[in-house]
Amino acid sequence: LALLRPPGDTLHDPRGTPGTRALPISPMRRTLRCACRAVLPRIEMGAPAAERQAAVAAALGNEGFLVYDVADAAAAAAAGEMLRVGRAFLSGPEEAKQAVRGTEAGSRGYYEYEAHTTAGGSGDRIECFSMGRDVASPKEAWALRAAYVEPFMGGMMRSDPILNRRIRAAHSAVNRWPAEAPEVKGAALAWWAQCERIAGGIMEDVACALGEPRDALTKHHAQRDWNLEVKSYPQLQEAVHTERVKEHVDLTTVTLLIQDQPDGLEIWDRVAAQWVPVDNGASCGAGSLAVLVNAGRFLELWTAGRFPATPHRARWSAEMQTLPPKKIASRSR
């Protein structure tokens, strides 16, 4: 499906209902590439609107990734606090983490990515804390997601009571806040709100660049069902395989990433048909913030392939042995 463009040049609703306005789809261009490393486009959030919108559209249409410079002290402070608090929690007592353990990978709370990596087997223990919109009950959480879960899984749910309970439970998870680390909740909610603002601006820029109303994408995200993950990647002295996180595209509209160390990110260059390491430039400093942004599968569907979801992966290399013992990253989707 990733190789097929839906017929016509309309803005497609990924739930199956095409939009009504025709969109010009310009030929894809590939820029800022070299044989050994990709340097991603950097875009300033405060740039003139028309210039910024064109740059966002060009970067997401070409590389599928960009670095977004956010000159905002509040956003930078929230990002820095999230990294600090996330590092403290994921490096802290095992009992505190297990107290908020999710039922499975991808659910709210704490879990490990061990089953999803190939680099070091049980030694590559990538830890994660996940949260989303802070709702009061599983019933309210299910109300957020029923509209897009039932069209795809409704038939199976109605025919199999056991599967019905499992699917509803998986999509009714509420945030699990660690009682022994109350600062996690405040930091996560503050950074989640900043990510919502940044992602909303990027979606508005995409819509405007395509000649659509500013809210053409954001109006379909009114449920505010964003997912925020804080991940801890331990240093590896050696790896059984070099691939830490397998090749994938994100099942999102856009993904935002901040981190405190390089992580071996590689993206797939469709023109050269090879994996290319990325100088992603994502960082957090006093009063400034650089966020790595990539297009997800939903944005590809919304725009009929104009902005494809770029495959990416994380790899281990021997040079990473010289880095501090643990990397912290925060992803909002």
Stockholm file with secondary structure:
# STOCKHOLM 1.0

chainA/1-333         LALLRPPGDTLHDPRGTPGTRALPISPMRRTLRCACRAVLPRIEMGAPAAERQAAVAAALGNEGFLVYDVADAAAAAAAGEMLRVGRAFLSGPEEAKQAVRGTEAGSRGYYEYEAHTTAGGSGDRIECFSMGRDVASPKEAWALRAAYVEPFMGGMMRSDPILNRRIRAAHSAVNRWPAEAPEVKGAALAWWAQCERIAGGIMEDVACALGEPRDALTKHHAQRDWNLEVKSYPQLQEAVHTERVKEHVDLTTVTLLIQDQPDGLEIWDRVAAQWVPVDNGASCGAGSLAVLVNAGRFLELWTAGRFPATPHRARWSAEMQTLPPKKIASRSR
#=GR chainA/1-333 SS CTTCCCSSSEEECTTSCEEEEECCCCCCCCCSCCSSCEECCEEETTSCHHHHHHHHHHHHHHTSEEEEEECCHHHHHHHHHHHHHHHHHHTSCHHHHHTTBCSSTTSSEEEECGGGCCSSGGGCCCEEEEEESCCSSHHHHHHHHHHHHHHHHHHHHHHCHHHHHHHHHHTSCCCCCCTTCTHHHHHHHHHHHHHHHHHHHHHHHHHHHTTCCTTTTGGGGTTCCCEEEEEEEECCSSCSSSEEEEEECCSSSEEEEEESSCCCEEEEETTTTEEEEEECCCEEETTEEEEEEEECHHHHHHTTTSSCCCCEEEECCGGGGGSCSEEEEEEEC
#=GC SS_cons         CTTCCCSSSEEECTTSCEEEEECCCCCCCCCSCCSSCEECCEEETTSCHHHHHHHHHHHHHHTSEEEEEECCHHHHHHHHHHHHHHHHHHTSCHHHHHTTBCSSTTSSEEEECGGGCCSSGGGCCCEEEEEESCCSSHHHHHHHHHHHHHHHHHHHHHHCHHHHHHHHHHTSCCCCCCTTCTHHHHHHHHHHHHHHHHHHHHHHHHHHHTTCCTTTTGGGGTTCCCEEEEEEEECCSSCSSSEEEEEECCSSSEEEEEESSCCCEEEEETTTTEEEEEECCCEEETTEEEEEEEECHHHHHHTTTSSCCCCEEEECCGGGGGSCSEEEEEEEC
//
